[in-house]
Amino acid sequence: MGAVTSVARHHELGPIALALLRRAVPVGEQLTVEVTEVDETTGETVPVGRVDAVQEVLVSPEGRAQASPSERPRRRTAQGACGSERPGRASGSRALPGPAAA
């Protein structure tokens, strides 16, 4: 379903984590995180517990921005309003490979 990428201890909320979930996971789904550690003798990953979790949506499951392109703030560069070194490519961006395998 997903993977935890970062963990921290919040001063009011206690343990918190950032995770990436598949878009197919319903927003209201009850989640459980499996806690694992590596067995030093065998090198295998061993489950050591489970923690209940809730999700707070940061990116819409549809993968669409909340604001249309005309509503988004435009970035100004040395070349002028929304200019970039190469047409069709924003400064600092990089090309991504084709569609990812599922």
RAPEHU-V862120 format. One record per residue. RES is the residue in one letter. PHI is phi in whole degrees, 0 to 359 (NA if undefined). Layout:
RES_PHI, RES_PHI
This chain:
M_NA, G_175, A_212, V_283, T_252, S_211, V_226, A_201, R_245, H_278, H_294, E_248, L_270, G_83, P_295, I_227, A_212, L_250, A_224, L_257, L_245, R_297, R_296, A_286, V_287, P_300, V_301, G_272, E_299, Q_283, L_245, T_226, V_258, E_273, V_267, T_231, E_216, V_268, D_289, E_294, T_281, T_257, G_80, E_273, T_278, V_239, P_292, V_238, G_172, R_225, V_230, D_291, A_217, V_235, Q_244, E_239, V_288, L_257, V_232, S_305, P_301, E_283, G_77, R_256, A_289, Q_289, A_247, S_289, P_307, S_290, E_268, R_283, P_293, R_264, R_272, R_260, T_237, A_299, Q_280, G_120, A_300, C_57, G_283, S_214, E_298, R_235, P_302, G_78, R_219, A_284, S_300, G_83, S_273, R_222, A_288, L_251, P_294, G_300, P_306, A_286, A_288, A_283
